[in-house]
Amino acid sequence: MSNIPLEEVYNYRLLQALVHRRSRRIGCGVEIPRGALKFKSQKEPLPLTHEETALLCYAGAGITGLTENADVGVGISQNVTNYGRAYPSACNTQRTYLLFTNDDGVYCYNPRPPQKMVQIETLDDLEIVVQNFDHDVVTLQNERLQMPSAARPLLSPNIYSANQPGQTVFMTVADRTYELINMFFLWAQYEGNYLYDDIAGRPAGDQKWIDKLKLKAKLPLSATENFLRTMCAEEAGFITQNILLMAEAMGLGAWPFGGFNSIVLLGGSPFAKGLDCHFMSDKKGDLYPVGIDNSPLKAYCPPYFKDMDSAVAAVVEDKFGPGGFYDPNRKLSSFKDQRLVVEKVEKIPDDVIQCVKDWCNYLYDTYGRLPVTIGPIDVYLCVGVTHLDLDFYDKYYKSELISETIRNHMTNWHKG
């Protein structure tokens, strides 16, 4: 560990990362085959090291310590986890996952829960996080992610520069089902909203809950799921920006990109294995992704749950069960008196739980999927990270574009 400049990263100023951050994608081994900036790198691709990858993953979605996410009021029982991550999450559900691929395989970053209030307080703490990185990674595939150019999973400008040898591509993948179920709880318990199926032109579920729970505001299914799409996209954006800023602090090239064919990337086409997601078929016969079997990324719906009743019950258990945020006996807590605080928290009434179950069952039984208009699992943004070939930038650009941190990266991190 002493061979890398970890202290420089630890002390790097946020403002410098902000003002110097640019999308830089021309790495060692990359070729621009045509155009005004035609270029062919004469350097061999250089993969990111274990330490470099660990720091980028931690910046994007690392566990930062315990959280005070109930500070909006102890009567609100929508918060889920008791630890914080590098990115903010609605109700702290943290259901946007960070995956990455390099020359060796495809992986899911799945950091362990924190051990203290603030996980990194000293340089030694950061070193421990980097050293233990292997324990926070789940191997999904033993080869680089397949993204064939023939199937056009990427926009044309990205084909020559994304997922090339030596590069690491980070992917933000969201589980929308958990977010949707948690949103339903918020509506039924606190907001007085009910779900209206604007596709079929009727309330979703039993009319009795509208009367019994005094639900007054009609929220259309399509608008609800569009909001869900946006909410998950926000988390992906936070993760992406964090990775870009860390790459700048380390002197690496990094660029965000979207515009890809999500179905091909997830593995729902005959062109490539992609992320090898598990796909299901809805009532129309359309395929939709529900998760990756050998990973923590699994939607809260069949086949990973027997039915929607058990999926909804699992969300409640996450909150109030052993080790959950509202477990009075939870040892590691940000509250001075865990029991005193959570005993005052309003539990989710049985009627509300059954109402949410009925909504979810209605959607799944009617359409054969949850959500209905969007996929349960989807890829939002990607970030490519690479060791830059400075010959390209020195040939075409003014010298101020490249910071001293970038120019010194090979010397500081790789002994020249």
N, C-alpha and C positions, 0 to 999 in steps of 0.2 A: 504493500500500500504506500510505502514511503517513496516509491518511484513515480508517483503521480502528484501533481500540484493540488491536492485536496484543499489546502488552506486558502489558495487563491479563489477557489469556487465558494468556499465558506464565507469569505470576506468580500466577494464581488458585490458591487453596488447595484441596486435595482435600477436606478435611473440610467446608469450606463448601459445596462441590458436593454432598456426600453428605447433609448435613442439610437443605439447601434443596430438593433434588430432589423434584418432584411431577409427576404427570401433568397437564399443562395443554394443552388442545386447542382452546380457543375462540379462533380467530385472526381476523384482519381478513377480513371478507366472509362469515363463517360464520353460519348461522342454526340455532337450536334451535326447531323449529316448534311445540312443545307441551310441556306439563309445568310443574312448579314453577319451573324455571329458563328459561322461554321467553325467547328473545332473538334479535334480528336485528341484526347488526353494520352500522353505518352507514359503515364504512371500506372502502375498496377493498382487495382482496387485494394483498399485497406479497410477491413471491417472494424466496427467499433469494438473496443475492448469490453471485458466484463464490467470494469469500473465505470466506463463511460455509459454503458447501457443502464447500469444500476442507478446512476445519478439522474438520467433522463426519465426513467420510470418513476423514481421517487418524486421528482418535480411535477410530473403529470398527475399521478394518482396515489402518491405515498400516504401512509398513515402518519399524521402529525401529532397525535396525542388525544387526550380526552376532550370532550366538547361540552359547551354549555348550551346546547341547542334547544333547551326548554325555556330559554329566557323570555320567550314571547308570552309565557303564562303557563302555570302548572296545570291549568284546566284543559289545555290543548293536548290531546293524546295522539297526535299524528306523527311525532318524531319517532324514529326507529332505532338507529344505532347510537351508541354512547361514545363514539370516537370520531375524530375529525380527520378529513383528508385534505390533500393539497388543493382540491377543487371544492367549491360550495355545491350543495345539493339540496333540492327542495325537500323539506321534512327530513333531511339527512338520510334519505333512503339509500343513496350511493349505489345506484343500479346501472351506472355507465361504466363499462369495463375497459381496461387498457390492454390491448393485444399488440404483439409486435412480431415481425418476421425478419430474419437475416439469413445469411448463407447456410446456417446450421439447422434452421427449423422455424416453427411457428409456436408462439408462447402466449400464455395469459398471465398477466401480472396480478397476483393475489396476495398482497401483503398481510401479515399477521396482525392481530389487534395490538394496541399500544400497551406499554408497561408503566407509563407515567403520564402526568398531565401534559408535558411538552416533550415530544419524543427526541428532538435534537436540540440540546441546550449548549453543547460544546462540540469542538472539532472531533473529539473522541467518539461522541455519539454518532456523528455523521460517518465516521470510519466504520463503526459497527454495522450501520445500516448497509453500507456498501459491501462489507465482508459477508453479510448474511443474505445477500441478494438471491442466491440460488434457492434458498428455502422459501422465497416469496414468489416463485415462478412455477407455473404448471406447463409442462411440455405437451403441446397438442399434436405437432407433426415433426418429423425428423428431416424435413427438407424445406427449402424456401417456398413461400406461398406461390401457388400457380396463378398467374394473371396473364393469360395468353393475349398477345396483340391481335390475333385473328378475330377474337370475340369482342374486341374493343371494350374491355371493362374500364378503360381509362380514356379520357379525352386525348386527342392527338398531341397537344403540347407536352403531356406528361409521359407518353409512352417511352421516350428515349431516356428519361431521367428518373423514373420511379421504379422501385423494386429491381434495381440493377445489382450485379455482383458487388459486394462490399458495403452496400447500403443497408440501413435498418429502416423499416417502415413501421411506424406506430399507428394503430387503428383504434378509434373509439367506437365501441359497440354497446348499444343500449338495450336493456330489457324493459320494455314499456308496460308489461303486464303488472308488475309490482307497483309501479307508479300509478297505474290506472285504478287498481284496487284501493290503494291508499287514498287516492283522490275521492273515490266513492264514499269512503268512511267520513272524510271531511265534509262532504256535501250532506250526507244523511244525518250526521250527529250535530253539526254546528251551523251549516250554511242554509239549510232549508231548501235545498235544490233536489230535483228529481230528474232522472234520465228519461229523455223522450227519444224514441226511435223515429227519426225523421225519414228514414228509408221506407219503413212500413207504415208510418203515419199513426203511431200509437205509443202510449207509455211503455217503457221497458220494464217488464215484471208485473207484479200484482198491484192493482189500484189501491189495495187496502193500506199499503205503506204510505202512500201520498196523504191519505186521510189520517192514519194513526200517528204518523210522525210530523204531521202538519207541514208537508213539503209543498212550497208554493211556487218556486221559480222553475220553469221548464227549460232544461238545457238540452239542446239537440245533440244527438250522438255524433254526427259528423263534425260539429264545431268543437265538441269535447275532445275528440281524438285529434283534431288539428292542433288544439292547445297542447295536448299531450306530446305531439310531435315536436312542437316548439320548445317545450319545457326540457325535454331530453336533449335537444340540440344545444341548449345553453350550457349544459354540463360538458358536452363534447367540446364546445368552444373554450371553456375554461381550461380543460386538460391540454388542449392544443396550444394555447397561449403559454401555459406553464412550460411545456417542452421547448417551445421556441426560445423562451427567455433563458432557460438553462443551457440550451445549445449555444446561445450567444456568449454566455458566461464562460463556457468551456472552450470556445473558439472553433466550433464545428459549424458546418453548413447545414441549414434546415429550412424546409419550406412546407407550408400546409397545402393540402389539395383535396378537392372533392370532385364532383362531376364524373364519378365512376359508376359503372353498372353494378348496383348493390347485389342483385341476384347472382350475377356471375361471381362476384367477390365472396359471397356467402357459400357458394357451391351449389346453387340451384339450377345450373345449366349443364349440358353435356360437354361443354368446352374445357372445363377445368375442375379440379377438386376444390379449389378455393379454400374457405375456412371449414369446409366439410360439416356444415350445419345439418341438424336434423330437421327435415321438412315434413309437414303434415298437409292434408288436403281438406279444404272446407266444403260446405254444402254445394258450392258451384263447381267443385272439382279443381279449384285453383290451389296451387301450392304456396305455403308460407313457412318461414323459418321459425323454429321455436327454441333453438339452443344448440350448444355443442356438447355432445354426450360426455366427453372426458374432461370437462371443465366446470368451473362454478357458474358459468353462463347458461342458465336454464330458466325458461319462462315459467311463470306461475299459472300453468294450465296443463292439461294432458299433452304429452304422455308422462311428464315429470310429476304430475299429481293425478290421483285416481279420478278426480272430478273437480269442478270449480268450488264445491263446498270445502274440500280439503285444502285447496289453494288459498281461499279466503281465511280459513282457520289458521293456516301457517303464518299469514301476515299478522294476525292477532297474537299468535304465540311469539313471534319475533319481538313484539313490543312488551308483552306482559309475562312471558314465560321465563324460565330460569336463564339468568344472564342477560335478559332483555333490558331495555332502557328503563322500564318501570318495575323491574324486579326489586322489591325492598331489600333483598338480601345480597344484591350485587356488591361485591367487594370493591372493585375499581370504579370509582365514581368521581365526578367533578363537584358534586354537592358536598357540603360539609357534613350533612346528615342525610344520607340517601333515603333511609326509611321515613324520616319526618316529611320530606318533600313529596315522595311518590305516593304516600298514603293519602295525600290530599288531591291527587290527580283523579279526575273523573274517568272512571272506566268506560269502556265502550258497551253500551246497553245491549242486551241480547236481541232486542227488536232491531237495532241498527245493524248488528252483525247479520241477522237473517235477511234484512232488506238488501244489504250488499250482496249476499249470496244469491238472492233472487235475481238481482240485476245481472250478475255475472252468468248465472245459469240461463237466463233468458237469452243473452247474447250468444252464448256458446251453443245452446240448443237450437236457436233460430238460424244462425249463420255458420256454425261449425268452427268458430274461431273467436279469439279475444286478444287484442282489439279487432274491430270489424273492418274498418276502412284503411287501416295501416297494419304493417307487420308487427308481430310481438317482439321480434328482434330486428335490429337494423344497424348498419354501419353509417356513421355520420361523417366525420372528418378523419383524414390521415395526415401524418407528418413524416416526410422523408428526412433522414439525417445521414450525413456523409462527411468524410474527410475531403475537404475542397482541394481541387487542383488550382493553385494560385496562378499558374501560367495563363489560364483563361482570363482571369480577372485583371492581371497585369497587362495583358494584350489589348483588352477592349475598354477597360474602365479606368477612371481616375483613382489614384492611390488611396484617397480618403475613404473609399468604399470599404476597404478591408482594415479592420481594427488591428491593433498590436496583439490583442489576445488571439485573434485568428492567425496572424503571421507567426506567432510564437508557439502555436499548438503542437506542431510536430516535435519541436525541440523540447518543450516542457512535458509532453505526455508520452512521447515515443522516442526520446533520446535522439531526435533528429532524423 
